[in-house]
Amino acid sequence: MKIGRLLVMLLLAASTASAGEKSILVFASGYDSSRPSAVSILQRADYASMTVTISSDQKEAVDQFQELSLARQALIQEAKKTPKVLVHIGPVSLSPESRSSLMKGSSYSSGSDATVHLLYSLAENKGDVFQAARELAALAKGMKAPGKASYRFSSIRLVVDTPEKYRPKLLQMIFDDIKQARLLAKKSGKVMITGLDHPVLVRQADDSHVELFIDYAASMELLAE
């Protein structure tokens, strides 16, 4: 199959898939200089995020569930007082076992918890992640969990909204890069590409920028003259 035809098919598939997608937030991984990407997009992250893990010291599971719900709602209401902060509801882990039963087991578990992500838009402050961190930290400091519930705040991380929307652009860049390599080689040959079906990955580049890339591999078998 010719590269041009393959590119059209991949772009069409990517466009079709992205048309029905919902917004998906992806946290950037730490920068890894040992794995540079030949083709990538460097841009400012959409958000700086602080993850809040909510837990409860209530002994009985049913009391934990109720308190987690109340504590999460209280956190959401408090966060809404800061217009620049968006709230994204994360997963919950609800264990039917009481805390006393868990402590008697062979391995201790903290029981149930809930997660909420507080997002500060970096578009609002021209990418100043330090300002975002100050405002998120101030918000966290003022939050008091009800009853025996508690909030645990993570460090600040960069977030990209729906990285898959960049797949068509990345595919075009990958094929342009391969085309340029063939021109420089000044020889015809067969090109093998794997990994184009891999997800679009996000890696932190600096304090406010991320690198978007697909973990693909390409090899070229040149024909002898």
KAFEN-V243630 format. One record per backbone hydrogen bond with DSSP energy under -1.0 kcal/mol. NH is the residue of the N-H (numbers start at 0). CO is the residue of the C=O. If there is no record, write none. Layout:
nh: [NH	NH]
co: [CO	CO]
//
This chain:
nh: [5	6	7	8	9	10	11	12	13	14	15	16	17	18	20	25	27	28	34	40	42	44	45	46	47	48	49	51	52	53	54	56	63	64	65	66	67	68	69	70	71	72	73	74	75	76	77	78	79	80	81	84	85	87	89	92	98	101	102	112	113	114	115	116	117	118	119	120	121	126	127	128	131	132	133	134	135	136	137	138	139	140	141	142	148	149	151	153	156	158	159	161	164	165	166	169	170	171	172	173	174	175	176	177	178	179	180	181	182	183	184	185	189	191	193	197	200	202	203	204	205	209	210	211	212	215	216	218	220	222]
co: [1	2	3	4	5	6	7	8	9	10	11	12	13	14	17	159	157	201	31	211	209	207	158	158	119	156	117	115	151	113	149	147	59	60	61	62	63	64	65	66	67	68	69	70	71	72	73	74	75	77	78	81	118	116	114	112	58	97	98	92	53	90	51	87	49	85	47	83	45	121	124	126	127	128	129	130	131	132	133	134	135	136	137	139	145	54	52	50	48	46	25	23	161	162	163	165	166	167	168	169	170	171	172	173	174	175	176	177	178	179	180	181	220	218	216	194	212	210	28	208	208	42	202	40	200	213	193	191	189	187]
//
